[in-house]
Every structure is written in C-alpha cells, then in structure tokens.
Amino acid sequence: MAKVPSAVIAASGLVGGYGVARWTRQRPLGGVVLAAAGVAAARQWRQQAGGVAAGALSAAYVAAFAGSHPLARKVGAWPAVFGVAGAVGLASWAVADRRSPSE
C-alpha cells in the first residue's frame, strides 16, 4: 500500500483541524485532529529527510497554525487556513516528499 505523502497529511491536518473545530464547535477536538496529523507528518519528515528537516517542518506547521489566526482577520478564516495549509504542504513536498522514492 502506498504511503500518503507528508505534504497531504500536513495540509489536511491544518484544514481538517479547523473544519472539525468549526463544525463541532469543539476547539479541543479540532486540536486533536491538528496534533494527530502533525505527529504523523513529523514521523514521515524524520524518516524521509532527517531530524533537522523534521524539526524545521514541525516548527513551520506550528507557525502556520498560529499565523492563520491574525491572517484570518485580514482575509477571512477559510482563505487563511487554505493559504497556510498550502504553504506547509509545499514546504513539506519540497523538503521531504520530493526526495522520497515512490512506493
């Protein structure tokens, strides 16, 4: 079975975490989704690109989550979430997934 690319996991964690929090009105539940995807992506980043890259991408993931809040005041919630998810997904692909051999 082919592995889901870490870029997809990371971007989905940001979008899914926000979606779950918004639709259930349970922010902690959205946080669980966000954290679970972050951990899964970080494991793949470490495996595919090493510890330093995994640390940097994990920091980018957390920064994207934090940065989406002030950005949402300027452009709206969903555009902010999609924007940061796209940025993290692109960074993840460039650093980890692009190098990884296809299974």
PyMOL CGO cylinders between C-alpha atoms (Angstrom):
from pymol import cmd
from pymol.cgo import CYLINDER

trace = [
    CYLINDER, 0.00, 0.00, 0.00, 1.38, 3.42, -0.97, 0.3, 1, 1, 1, 1, 1, 1,
    CYLINDER, 1.38, 3.42, -0.97, 2.14, 5.94, 1.76, 0.3, 1, 1, 1, 1, 1, 1,
    CYLINDER, 2.14, 5.94, 1.76, 0.15, 9.14, 1.88, 0.3, 1, 1, 1, 1, 1, 1,
    CYLINDER, 0.15, 9.14, 1.88, 2.62, 11.98, 1.17, 0.3, 1, 1, 1, 1, 1, 1,
    CYLINDER, 2.62, 11.98, 1.17, 3.55, 14.02, 4.22, 0.3, 1, 1, 1, 1, 1, 1,
    CYLINDER, 3.55, 14.02, 4.22, 2.52, 17.18, 2.37, 0.3, 1, 1, 1, 1, 1, 1,
    CYLINDER, 2.52, 17.18, 2.37, -1.03, 15.86, 2.15, 0.3, 1, 1, 1, 1, 1, 1,
    CYLINDER, -1.03, 15.86, 2.15, -1.05, 14.84, 5.81, 0.3, 1, 1, 1, 1, 1, 1,
    CYLINDER, -1.05, 14.84, 5.81, 0.23, 18.23, 7.00, 0.3, 1, 1, 1, 1, 1, 1,
    CYLINDER, 0.23, 18.23, 7.00, -2.11, 20.30, 4.82, 0.3, 1, 1, 1, 1, 1, 1,
    CYLINDER, -2.11, 20.30, 4.82, -5.05, 18.08, 5.72, 0.3, 1, 1, 1, 1, 1, 1,
    CYLINDER, -5.05, 18.08, 5.72, -4.25, 18.42, 9.42, 0.3, 1, 1, 1, 1, 1, 1,
    CYLINDER, -4.25, 18.42, 9.42, -4.48, 22.20, 9.23, 0.3, 1, 1, 1, 1, 1, 1,
    CYLINDER, -4.48, 22.20, 9.23, -7.65, 22.23, 7.15, 0.3, 1, 1, 1, 1, 1, 1,
    CYLINDER, -7.65, 22.23, 7.15, -9.23, 19.29, 8.98, 0.3, 1, 1, 1, 1, 1, 1,
    CYLINDER, -9.23, 19.29, 8.98, -8.39, 20.63, 12.42, 0.3, 1, 1, 1, 1, 1, 1,
    CYLINDER, -8.39, 20.63, 12.42, -10.04, 23.94, 11.64, 0.3, 1, 1, 1, 1, 1, 1,
    CYLINDER, -10.04, 23.94, 11.64, -13.02, 22.27, 9.98, 0.3, 1, 1, 1, 1, 1, 1,
    CYLINDER, -13.02, 22.27, 9.98, -13.64, 19.92, 12.90, 0.3, 1, 1, 1, 1, 1, 1,
    CYLINDER, -13.64, 19.92, 12.90, -13.32, 22.75, 15.42, 0.3, 1, 1, 1, 1, 1, 1,
    CYLINDER, -13.32, 22.75, 15.42, -15.68, 24.95, 13.46, 0.3, 1, 1, 1, 1, 1, 1,
    CYLINDER, -15.68, 24.95, 13.46, -18.35, 22.36, 12.63, 0.3, 1, 1, 1, 1, 1, 1,
    CYLINDER, -18.35, 22.36, 12.63, -18.43, 20.68, 16.02, 0.3, 1, 1, 1, 1, 1, 1,
    CYLINDER, -18.43, 20.68, 16.02, -17.90, 23.91, 17.96, 0.3, 1, 1, 1, 1, 1, 1,
    CYLINDER, -17.90, 23.91, 17.96, -15.37, 21.94, 20.00, 0.3, 1, 1, 1, 1, 1, 1,
    CYLINDER, -15.37, 21.94, 20.00, -11.97, 23.60, 19.65, 0.3, 1, 1, 1, 1, 1, 1,
    CYLINDER, -11.97, 23.60, 19.65, -10.19, 20.83, 21.61, 0.3, 1, 1, 1, 1, 1, 1,
    CYLINDER, -10.19, 20.83, 21.61, -11.50, 18.26, 19.15, 0.3, 1, 1, 1, 1, 1, 1,
    CYLINDER, -11.50, 18.26, 19.15, -10.05, 20.29, 16.29, 0.3, 1, 1, 1, 1, 1, 1,
    CYLINDER, -10.05, 20.29, 16.29, -6.80, 20.43, 18.22, 0.3, 1, 1, 1, 1, 1, 1,
    CYLINDER, -6.80, 20.43, 18.22, -6.73, 16.64, 18.42, 0.3, 1, 1, 1, 1, 1, 1,
    CYLINDER, -6.73, 16.64, 18.42, -7.05, 16.42, 14.63, 0.3, 1, 1, 1, 1, 1, 1,
    CYLINDER, -7.05, 16.42, 14.63, -4.36, 19.09, 14.18, 0.3, 1, 1, 1, 1, 1, 1,
    CYLINDER, -4.36, 19.09, 14.18, -1.98, 17.35, 16.60, 0.3, 1, 1, 1, 1, 1, 1,
    CYLINDER, -1.98, 17.35, 16.60, -2.54, 13.84, 15.24, 0.3, 1, 1, 1, 1, 1, 1,
    CYLINDER, -2.54, 13.84, 15.24, -1.80, 14.95, 11.69, 0.3, 1, 1, 1, 1, 1, 1,
    CYLINDER, -1.80, 14.95, 11.69, 1.23, 16.91, 12.90, 0.3, 1, 1, 1, 1, 1, 1,
    CYLINDER, 1.23, 16.91, 12.90, 2.66, 13.87, 14.65, 0.3, 1, 1, 1, 1, 1, 1,
    CYLINDER, 2.66, 13.87, 14.65, 2.03, 11.64, 11.62, 0.3, 1, 1, 1, 1, 1, 1,
    CYLINDER, 2.03, 11.64, 11.62, 3.64, 14.16, 9.27, 0.3, 1, 1, 1, 1, 1, 1,
    CYLINDER, 3.64, 14.16, 9.27, 6.61, 14.67, 11.60, 0.3, 1, 1, 1, 1, 1, 1,
    CYLINDER, 6.61, 14.67, 11.60, 7.29, 10.94, 11.68, 0.3, 1, 1, 1, 1, 1, 1,
    CYLINDER, 7.29, 10.94, 11.68, 7.41, 10.86, 7.89, 0.3, 1, 1, 1, 1, 1, 1,
    CYLINDER, 7.41, 10.86, 7.89, 9.53, 14.02, 7.72, 0.3, 1, 1, 1, 1, 1, 1,
    CYLINDER, 9.53, 14.02, 7.72, 12.07, 12.47, 10.07, 0.3, 1, 1, 1, 1, 1, 1,
    CYLINDER, 12.07, 12.47, 10.07, 12.10, 9.22, 8.12, 0.3, 1, 1, 1, 1, 1, 1,
    CYLINDER, 12.10, 9.22, 8.12, 12.36, 10.88, 4.71, 0.3, 1, 1, 1, 1, 1, 1,
    CYLINDER, 12.36, 10.88, 4.71, 14.52, 13.94, 5.37, 0.3, 1, 1, 1, 1, 1, 1,
    CYLINDER, 14.52, 13.94, 5.37, 16.12, 13.56, 8.81, 0.3, 1, 1, 1, 1, 1, 1,
    CYLINDER, 16.12, 13.56, 8.81, 15.75, 15.13, 12.22, 0.3, 1, 1, 1, 1, 1, 1,
    CYLINDER, 15.75, 15.13, 12.22, 16.79, 18.69, 11.37, 0.3, 1, 1, 1, 1, 1, 1,
    CYLINDER, 16.79, 18.69, 11.37, 14.34, 18.90, 8.48, 0.3, 1, 1, 1, 1, 1, 1,
    CYLINDER, 14.34, 18.90, 8.48, 11.60, 17.33, 10.60, 0.3, 1, 1, 1, 1, 1, 1,
    CYLINDER, 11.60, 17.33, 10.60, 12.22, 19.91, 13.31, 0.3, 1, 1, 1, 1, 1, 1,
    CYLINDER, 12.22, 19.91, 13.31, 12.08, 22.77, 10.82, 0.3, 1, 1, 1, 1, 1, 1,
    CYLINDER, 12.08, 22.77, 10.82, 8.91, 21.47, 9.17, 0.3, 1, 1, 1, 1, 1, 1,
    CYLINDER, 8.91, 21.47, 9.17, 7.29, 20.88, 12.55, 0.3, 1, 1, 1, 1, 1, 1,
    CYLINDER, 7.29, 20.88, 12.55, 8.09, 24.47, 13.51, 0.3, 1, 1, 1, 1, 1, 1,
    CYLINDER, 8.09, 24.47, 13.51, 6.59, 25.62, 10.21, 0.3, 1, 1, 1, 1, 1, 1,
    CYLINDER, 6.59, 25.62, 10.21, 3.45, 23.58, 10.93, 0.3, 1, 1, 1, 1, 1, 1,
    CYLINDER, 3.45, 23.58, 10.93, 3.00, 25.18, 14.35, 0.3, 1, 1, 1, 1, 1, 1,
    CYLINDER, 3.00, 25.18, 14.35, 3.81, 28.63, 12.96, 0.3, 1, 1, 1, 1, 1, 1,
    CYLINDER, 3.81, 28.63, 12.96, 1.24, 28.14, 10.20, 0.3, 1, 1, 1, 1, 1, 1,
    CYLINDER, 1.24, 28.14, 10.20, -1.41, 27.28, 12.76, 0.3, 1, 1, 1, 1, 1, 1,
    CYLINDER, -1.41, 27.28, 12.76, -0.53, 30.32, 14.87, 0.3, 1, 1, 1, 1, 1, 1,
    CYLINDER, -0.53, 30.32, 14.87, -0.16, 32.59, 11.86, 0.3, 1, 1, 1, 1, 1, 1,
    CYLINDER, -0.16, 32.59, 11.86, -3.52, 31.64, 10.43, 0.3, 1, 1, 1, 1, 1, 1,
    CYLINDER, -3.52, 31.64, 10.43, -5.26, 33.45, 13.30, 0.3, 1, 1, 1, 1, 1, 1,
    CYLINDER, -5.26, 33.45, 13.30, -4.06, 37.01, 12.57, 0.3, 1, 1, 1, 1, 1, 1,
    CYLINDER, -4.06, 37.01, 12.57, -4.21, 36.31, 8.85, 0.3, 1, 1, 1, 1, 1, 1,
    CYLINDER, -4.21, 36.31, 8.85, -7.87, 35.33, 9.21, 0.3, 1, 1, 1, 1, 1, 1,
    CYLINDER, -7.87, 35.33, 9.21, -8.70, 38.82, 10.46, 0.3, 1, 1, 1, 1, 1, 1,
    CYLINDER, -8.70, 38.82, 10.46, -7.42, 40.22, 7.18, 0.3, 1, 1, 1, 1, 1, 1,
    CYLINDER, -7.42, 40.22, 7.18, -8.60, 37.70, 4.58, 0.3, 1, 1, 1, 1, 1, 1,
    CYLINDER, -8.60, 37.70, 4.58, -11.20, 35.53, 6.34, 0.3, 1, 1, 1, 1, 1, 1,
    CYLINDER, -11.20, 35.53, 6.34, -10.93, 32.23, 8.16, 0.3, 1, 1, 1, 1, 1, 1,
    CYLINDER, -10.93, 32.23, 8.16, -11.10, 29.71, 5.33, 0.3, 1, 1, 1, 1, 1, 1,
    CYLINDER, -11.10, 29.71, 5.33, -8.78, 31.61, 2.97, 0.3, 1, 1, 1, 1, 1, 1,
    CYLINDER, -8.78, 31.61, 2.97, -6.25, 31.93, 5.80, 0.3, 1, 1, 1, 1, 1, 1,
    CYLINDER, -6.25, 31.93, 5.80, -6.43, 28.22, 6.61, 0.3, 1, 1, 1, 1, 1, 1,
    CYLINDER, -6.43, 28.22, 6.61, -6.14, 27.19, 2.97, 0.3, 1, 1, 1, 1, 1, 1,
    CYLINDER, -6.14, 27.19, 2.97, -3.25, 29.61, 2.47, 0.3, 1, 1, 1, 1, 1, 1,
    CYLINDER, -3.25, 29.61, 2.47, -1.17, 28.33, 5.38, 0.3, 1, 1, 1, 1, 1, 1,
    CYLINDER, -1.17, 28.33, 5.38, -2.06, 24.72, 4.55, 0.3, 1, 1, 1, 1, 1, 1,
    CYLINDER, -2.06, 24.72, 4.55, -0.83, 25.25, 1.01, 0.3, 1, 1, 1, 1, 1, 1,
    CYLINDER, -0.83, 25.25, 1.01, 2.39, 26.83, 2.24, 0.3, 1, 1, 1, 1, 1, 1,
    CYLINDER, 2.39, 26.83, 2.24, 3.11, 23.98, 4.66, 0.3, 1, 1, 1, 1, 1, 1,
    CYLINDER, 3.11, 23.98, 4.66, 2.18, 21.39, 2.05, 0.3, 1, 1, 1, 1, 1, 1,
    CYLINDER, 2.18, 21.39, 2.05, 4.53, 22.96, -0.47, 0.3, 1, 1, 1, 1, 1, 1,
    CYLINDER, 4.53, 22.96, -0.47, 7.37, 23.16, 2.06, 0.3, 1, 1, 1, 1, 1, 1,
    CYLINDER, 7.37, 23.16, 2.06, 6.78, 19.54, 3.06, 0.3, 1, 1, 1, 1, 1, 1,
    CYLINDER, 6.78, 19.54, 3.06, 6.85, 18.39, -0.53, 0.3, 1, 1, 1, 1, 1, 1,
    CYLINDER, 6.85, 18.39, -0.53, 10.00, 20.37, -1.31, 0.3, 1, 1, 1, 1, 1, 1,
    CYLINDER, 10.00, 20.37, -1.31, 11.92, 19.19, 1.75, 0.3, 1, 1, 1, 1, 1, 1,
    CYLINDER, 11.92, 19.19, 1.75, 10.70, 15.62, 2.26, 0.3, 1, 1, 1, 1, 1, 1,
    CYLINDER, 10.70, 15.62, 2.26, 8.32, 14.19, -0.31, 0.3, 1, 1, 1, 1, 1, 1,
    CYLINDER, 8.32, 14.19, -0.31, 10.16, 15.23, -3.47, 0.3, 1, 1, 1, 1, 1, 1,
    CYLINDER, 10.16, 15.23, -3.47, 13.19, 13.16, -2.43, 0.3, 1, 1, 1, 1, 1, 1,
    CYLINDER, 13.19, 13.16, -2.43, 11.27, 10.12, -1.29, 0.3, 1, 1, 1, 1, 1, 1,
    CYLINDER, 11.27, 10.12, -1.29, 11.09, 7.23, -3.75, 0.3, 1, 1, 1, 1, 1, 1,
    CYLINDER, 11.09, 7.23, -3.75, 7.58, 6.23, -4.83, 0.3, 1, 1, 1, 1, 1, 1,
    CYLINDER, 7.58, 6.23, -4.83, 6.22, 3.05, -3.36, 0.3, 1, 1, 1, 1, 1, 1,
]
cmd.load_cgo(trace, "trace")
